[in-house]
Amino acid sequence: MRKYKLNNINKVLAALAEQNRLRILAALSFRKMAVCEIRALLKLSFSTVSKHLSILKEAGLIDFEKDGKWVIYRVNKDFPLEIKKILNQVLSFISEDEQIKEDLKTVRSLDRDKICSITATTSKPIITNRRNKP
């Protein structure tokens, strides 16, 4: 069994001690997701979702990959077996929760191409003359 520093265990447990982060982990255990999909699921701002993802990443529970214009998050499969056991146990405990069940239904129906569409703006910036006119 590998020995862990108290600070590392604290990060994992702190990451697991928040409802929205548990919802993110449950969704990511079902499938990989882009930030915009996670935002649509949780109905939170991008900055709030990004903060939650940052905490989960810092704890080593998730990682990401770039896929063209998207950053795709997934549960980290490379973390130590002991941490994997903790995560699996937590996910098992919450699997029958009504919110988690509803989230998984939503995740199945999310369409990344519709939710995460990135559109280019074609409007030109307006330049104003600040000099006083005579």
BELWO-V267302 format. One record per residue. N is the residue number from 1. RES is the residue in one letter. D_FIRST is the distance of its C-alpha to the first C-alpha in Angstrom with 1 decimal. Layout:
N,RES,D_FIRST + N,RES,D_FIRST
//
This chain:
1,M,0.0 + 2,R,3.8 + 3,K,6.5 + 4,Y,9.5 + 5,K,13.0 + 6,L,15.0 + 7,N,17.5 + 8,N,15.2 + 9,I,14.2 + 10,N,18.0 + 11,K,19.1 + 12,V,17.3 + 13,L,18.6 + 14,A,22.0 + 15,A,22.3 + 16,L,21.8 + 17,A,24.3 + 18,E,27.4 + 19,Q,29.4 + 20,N,30.5 + 21,R,27.0 + 22,L,25.9 + 23,R,29.0 + 24,I,28.2 + 25,L,24.7 + 26,A,26.3 + 27,A,29.0 + 28,L,26.8 + 29,S,24.7 + 30,F,28.1 + 31,R,29.3 + 32,K,29.4 + 33,M,31.9 + 34,A,34.0 + 35,V,34.4 + 36,C,37.9 + 37,E,36.7 + 38,I,34.1 + 39,R,37.0 + 40,A,39.3 + 41,L,36.8 + 42,L,36.2 + 43,K,39.7 + 44,L,38.6 + 45,S,39.8 + 46,F,38.3 + 47,S,37.3 + 48,T,35.5 + 49,V,33.6 + 50,S,32.8 + 51,K,31.4 + 52,H,29.2 + 53,L,28.0 + 54,S,27.4 + 55,I,25.2 + 56,L,23.1 + 57,K,22.9 + 58,E,22.0 + 59,A,19.0 + 60,G,18.0 + 61,L,18.8 + 62,I,21.9 + 63,D,23.4 + 64,F,27.0 + 65,E,29.4 + 66,K,33.1 + 67,D,35.5 + 68,G,38.9 + 69,K,40.0 + 70,W,37.0 + 71,V,33.4 + 72,I,31.3 + 73,Y,28.1 + 74,R,25.4 + 75,V,21.9 + 76,N,19.4 + 77,K,17.9 + 78,D,15.7 + 79,F,13.4 + 80,P,9.6 + 81,L,9.0 + 82,E,8.0 + 83,I,11.3 + 84,K,13.1 + 85,K,12.6 + 86,I,14.1 + 87,L,16.8 + 88,N,17.7 + 89,Q,18.1 + 90,V,20.3 + 91,L,22.3 + 92,S,22.8 + 93,F,24.1 + 94,I,26.6 + 95,S,27.7 + 96,E,30.7 + 97,D,31.8 + 98,E,35.3 + 99,Q,34.7 + 100,I,31.8 + 101,K,33.9 + 102,E,36.8 + 103,D,34.6 + 104,L,33.5 + 105,K,37.2 + 106,T,38.1 + 107,V,35.4 + 108,R,37.0 + 109,S,40.4 + 110,L,39.6 + 111,D,41.4 + 112,R,40.1 + 113,D,43.3 + 114,K,45.4 + 115,I,43.1 + 116,C,42.0 + 117,S,45.3 + 118,I,46.0 + 119,T,49.8 + 120,A,51.6 + 121,T,54.3 + 122,T,57.6 + 123,S,59.4 + 124,K,60.6 + 125,P,60.1 + 126,I,63.2 + 127,I,64.7 + 128,T,66.9 + 129,N,69.6 + 130,R,69.2 + 131,R,72.6 + 132,N,75.3 + 133,K,77.9 + 134,P,81.6
//
